[in-house]
């Protein structure tokens, strides 16, 4: 019969997974800030209407 808490093996795996996520966090933040966000901003700009430097609109 299995114990209710999962035992020391489950706790060790949970610590190992938490440590892996801790080491992945800087890389994921770098990826998000320098790749995903500019890509989303470029798509947003591509969908907008911009008349250029039209003096008459000012």
Number of C-alpha atoms within 10 A of each C-alpha: 3 6 6 6 8 9 10 9 9 11 12 11 11 12 12 12 12 12 11 11 12 11 11 11 11 11 11 11 12 11 12 13 12 10 11 13 12 12 13 11 11 11 11 10 11 10 9 8 7 9 8 7 8 8 7 5 7 5
